[in-house]
Amino acid sequence: MLVLQSQLLLANAEVVEFSDESLRPRYQQLIEELRCPKCQNQSLADSNSPISNDLRAQVQRLLEEDLSDQQIKDYLVARYSDFILYRPEVNQTTWLLWGSPLVFVLLGLLVVYRLYFKQRPSESQSHSQSQNSDQISPEDQQRLDSLLTDREPK
């Protein structure tokens, strides 16, 4: 049964024929770099959805028409937006996508810095606080003495 299933899977595998076999590496690279517009986080190479099959055929056709990789990407971006690219280029529409990780890292470092240095007292403050905590005002000392004498057993 397992052998039969593996044969069926192999029969389902898509075989792409090129007029020039030198196009095959470009084709493989392009379908790895292009995202399936329907699937979640899958390239055209990984997806088995009908739209991915159509897009792979389209990429093959465009390669056969002797378009460059950039022209093929531009063609697909015009139809599916920057979403079709796994690594969109940095431009006015994608600067937030590329810049936000840096902004969040810097904000995180700022928060850590402020928490660390605002919570930790400086040496001079801690030294003066320790001196003050060793000394009690005369009124407090008198009150303490009266409380202690009241608590002594009679």
C-alpha positions in Angstrom: 0.0 0.0 0.0 2.8 2.4 0.9 4.5 1.7 -2.4 1.3 2.5 -4.3 0.9 5.8 -2.4 4.4 6.9 -3.1 3.9 6.1 -6.8 0.8 8.2 -6.8 2.7 11.1 -5.3 5.4 10.8 -7.9 2.8 10.8 -10.6 1.3 14.0 -9.2 4.7 15.8 -9.3 4.8 18.5 -11.8 7.3 18.2 -14.5 8.3 21.5 -16.2 9.7 21.3 -19.6 11.9 24.2 -21.0 13.0 24.8 -24.5 16.4 25.8 -23.0 17.5 23.8 -19.9 19.5 26.8 -18.7 16.2 28.4 -17.7 15.5 25.8 -15.1 17.8 27.2 -12.3 16.3 30.7 -12.8 12.8 29.1 -12.7 13.6 27.3 -9.4 15.1 30.5 -7.9 12.1 32.6 -8.9 9.4 30.2 -7.6 11.3 30.0 -4.3 11.4 33.8 -4.0 7.7 34.3 -4.9 4.9 33.8 -2.4 1.7 32.0 -3.0 -1.0 34.7 -2.8 -3.5 32.3 -1.3 -1.4 30.2 1.1 0.0 31.3 4.4 3.8 31.6 4.3 4.4 29.2 1.4 6.4 29.9 -1.7 5.2 29.0 -5.2 7.6 26.0 -5.1 6.0 24.7 -1.8 2.4 25.3 -2.5 0.0 22.9 -4.3 -2.9 25.4 -4.6 -4.4 26.0 -8.0 -3.3 29.6 -8.1 0.3 28.5 -7.4 0.1 26.0 -10.3 -1.1 28.9 -12.5 1.6 31.2 -11.3 4.3 28.6 -11.8 3.1 28.2 -15.4 3.1 31.9 -15.8 6.7 32.2 -14.6 7.7 29.5 -17.0 5.9 31.3 -19.9 7.6 34.6 -19.0 11.0 32.9 -18.8 10.4 31.4 -22.2 9.6 34.8 -23.5 13.1 35.9 -22.4 12.0 38.3 -19.7 14.6 39.1 -17.0 14.0 38.0 -13.4 13.3 41.6 -12.4 10.8 42.0 -15.2 9.0 38.9 -14.1 8.9 40.1 -10.5 7.6 43.5 -11.6 4.9 41.9 -13.7 3.7 39.8 -10.8 4.0 42.7 -8.3 1.8 44.8 -10.6 -0.9 42.1 -10.4 -0.5 40.9 -6.8 1.3 43.8 -5.0 4.4 43.4 -2.9 2.8 40.6 -1.0 3.9 38.2 -3.7 7.6 38.8 -2.9 9.1 37.0 0.1 11.7 39.8 0.3 10.1 43.0 -0.8 12.4 45.8 -1.8 12.8 48.8 0.4 10.7 51.6 -1.0 8.1 54.1 0.2 5.5 51.5 0.7 7.7 49.0 2.5 9.9 51.2 4.7 7.7 50.6 7.7 8.0 46.8 7.2 11.8 47.0 7.1 12.3 49.8 9.7 9.9 48.6 12.4 12.1 45.8 13.8 15.0 48.3 14.3 12.6 50.8 16.0 11.2 48.1 18.3 14.7 47.0 19.3 15.8 50.6 20.1 12.6 51.2 22.1 13.3 48.0 24.0 16.8 49.0 24.8 15.6 52.4 26.0 13.1 50.8 28.3 15.7 48.5 29.7 18.1 51.3 30.2 15.6 53.5 31.9 14.4 50.7 34.2 17.9 49.7 35.2 19.3 53.1 35.9 16.1 54.7 37.4 15.5 51.9 39.8 19.1 51.6 41.0 20.1 54.4 43.4 23.4 56.0 42.9 26.2 55.3 45.3 26.0 58.7 47.0 22.3 58.4 47.5 22.6 54.9 49.0 25.5 56.0 51.3 23.6 59.0 52.6 20.5 56.9 53.1 22.4 54.3 55.1 23.9 57.0 57.4 20.4 58.4 58.0 18.9 55.0 58.7 21.5 54.5 61.5 20.4 57.6 63.3 17.0 58.1 65.0 15.6 61.5 65.9 15.3 62.2 69.6 11.4 62.2 69.4 11.4 58.8 67.8 13.9 57.5 70.3 11.7 58.7 73.2 8.6 57.1 71.7 10.5 53.9 71.2 11.7 53.9 74.8 8.2 54.5 76.0 6.8 51.6 73.9 9.5 49.3 75.1 8.9 50.1 78.8 5.2 49.6 78.4 5.7 46.2 77.0 8.0 45.0 79.8 6.4 42.5 82.1 5.5 43.9 85.5 
